[in-house]
Amino acid sequence: MTMRSVLVEAILPERSMTSEAVHDCLVRMLEKLQGVFPPPSAWVSLPRAPDRGLMPLSNPRGFMERMQRYADADRVDYGTLPSTVEGVITTAHTPAAWLSPGCVEIALRPWFGVCTISLYQPVEAFGRDGTLQMVRSVVAALAEVLGVLHIATDVTCALPDGEGFDTYVQHHRLFPHRRWLGWMGFVPELVPHRYIPEAASVHVVKGCGTIIVSVEGCLDLRNKAHLRQVHEVEARMAQLGLLDLTDATLLD
């Protein structure tokens, strides 16, 4: 298996959030993912200089104070938004842990309208079936907690010669001017499977929308049949108006 990492990207309405609201969203996501991810007590945020030491998510007062202080510093440096409060947490407590199979990072940046969850070497840590179920659970939790506009899933795979890596979104996506889906994702619409027969499966997130899975197994960028299936799903989604334009100038 050539998969090195998975990145689930949720697009949400750009908005300012308080440090308390960001902390609450992170905790609620982890509660939704209980049994899939480690509990909130296992997650930490990394320091910026001159701070030293990790800040546990389970220390709400310290966590929120640090987030607010960093946001205040960003406003001094950039000053373009009312609030740039963001929460970035990880299961990596040491530098070496960043490269350990199963390491996870969650980055919630509401001011930028995005939340990402990255998994490093998930197949080695959880197996192929476990990775599939984990990513699908992540997509559902993001949809339920954040009120998202769109979710897509990128993968990074080793190149055939073993020298370097490529990703779906940077090297293989079908449309350069539209949103993309990748391995699997979510749209805030009810979409029956018969509308996208090319998809491996679809799953309703009650009261939110639909998860669309392009490839039922782990997406392999070296597998031409996988890429063809993802492209067919995205083409059908575009036909149905489910992949919004992101750059109309490319239509020319």
JOPEJO-V137985 format. One line per field, one symbol per residue. phi: phi as a letter, one per 30 degrees, with the letter a starting at -180 (. if undefined). burial: 1 if it has 24 or more other ideal C-beta (glycine too) atoms within 12 Angstrom, else 0. A space follows every 50 residues. Layout:
phi->???
burial->???
This chain:
phi->.cdcabbccccbedadbdddddedddddddddceiccddedccbcddcdc dbjdcdddceddddddeddddddddddcicbdacdbbbbbcdcbedddcc ejdbbcbcbddciabbbcbchddddbiddddeddddddeddddddcidca bbbcbcbddedicjbbbdddbbddcdcbdbcidaabbdbdbdeddbdddd abbdceiblbdccdbddddcddcdddddddddddddddddicbddcaddd dd
burial->11111111111100101010111111111101100111010111110000 00011110000011011101100000000000111111111100000000 11111111111111111111111011000011111111111111111111 11111110000000011110011110011111111111101000010111 11101001111111111111110001101110111111010110000000 00
